[in-house]
Every structure is written in structure tokens, then in C-alpha cells.
Amino acid sequence: MIEQAAEAQAEAEALASLGLEDKGAVIVTAAEGWHPGVVGLVAARLKEKFARPAFAIALEPGGIGTGSGRSIGGVDLGKAVRQAVRDGLLMKGGGHAMAAGVTLRKEKLAEFRAFMESALAADVANSRHENELFIDGAVAARAVTPEFAATLNRAGPFGSANPEPVIALPSHQLVYADEVGQAHLRLRFKSGDGSIVNGIAFRSVGQKLGSALTQNRGQQLHVAGSLAVDRWQGSERVQFRVLDVAAPDQGPAVIR
């Protein structure tokens, strides 16, 4: 509940700061009462939802804020944070390209926000403009088996230096889409030969990806995602974790 309340408050603040025109390269949210243990999760959710670097900062009663930042591809967050330390905007801070931690005084918050906006605006614009998703291969639903998923997993472990393979399901019909859990969509896709693959789009309800899926129930879609093996009650089945969709011959159904 603490995480959900902080996330809702941070999202409202981010929406207000970005405005209707969706302006701004970086999100910096801060509030008293947030537990320092949830700021990383909140920053990650904001980054996913708004497709730009995001900071969530927990302010203590004494006026000191401790926060965490998460970035998008092509934007070096750690470098900008280290410069902010050198410029005296942060008491301390560090990290790497995709994540960073910061400690600052409350009165420096607006100045830090302005600095990050200026420092990262060009890189964020370039990253969001490119917006490509690289596909490693394409298969039909019939080929999506636990054995196939296990073969792909042998290329792991996966991380920033070795990204997880992205697989496409070309021209598969979305035969089922329904909300489950915390804003996820449970999905089923059918290939031309009638084979079915189960899928899920995490935290997509209310996002562009979720809208693209729910508005295209029953339609043919190109689908991109990764594979995971779901083990339950002694059985195994593959779950297709959806990252993006596109309507055939109509361009991408954008999610960022």
C-alpha cells in the first residue's frame, strides 16, 4: 500500500509538471512521508509510464531528500548526477547510465530539477525520437514451446550487456484480452493454423500499449515480446511477455 500510494502521488505530480503538451525531458518528484525503500520502484514505474528519465525523492522532516533515478536507453543518468554533485546541487550522488541515487537538501530541489532538464534534454529527445525495437527473430504460435524458451535462455544470463531476445509473432489474431492483477492484461494470440499462445502485458492498462491491445481485440497484429516459462502445479507453459504491437500495414501502435 505504501508503494502504491507513493506511486499514485508521484504520477499525479509528474502529470501536472509535464502538462497537456507533454513537455519536459526529465521527471523529478519528491514528497515527505515516502519510505526511502520504495523510491527506486516508483522511479522505475514513472520511467516506464512516461518514457523519460525519472527521479523519486523521499524528503525527511529535517529537509534532506534521498532519492533514486531510472533512465531510458541512450541517456546517461549517472554522468549527469555526478556533474550535479560537482556543481554543488547534490550532497552526494552516483550511479551508472540507467540508474542513480541522490541525496540533496530540499531547498536545492528546484535547481536540481532545472539542471537535469538542461543536461539531459538533447539526449532524451534523440532517444525518444528513435524509439526502435530490435527483433531477434519471428516465429508462429506453434513454435512457442517450453523447449524453445529453454533454448533461448541458454544465451543468458540477460542484462544490459546481454539483452533478452525479442521475438515477433507476425500477423497473429488477438482472441482474448482482459485485465488481471495490478493493471496487467492477460492475452491470447492465435496463428493462422489455429495454434494459441498465452501472453501478458505488464502494467499496460491505461498506457498506450494497453489501449492498442484492447482496441484491437479480434484483429490481426504483429506482436513483439520475450518468452518466460510459467510453472504451476507441476506443469509448464510458455508466457509471451508483450513489449509492443503493430497493426499490419498501418505502422506501429506506439507504446512510448
Helices and strands as residue ranges (DSSP letters): H 2-18, E 27-32, G 36-38, H 39-50, E 54-59, E 64-70, H 77-86, E 92-95, E 99-105, G 106-108, H 109-130, E 137-138, G 141-143, H 146-153, E 167-180, E 184-190, E 196-201, H 208-214, E 220-232, E 235-246, E 252-253
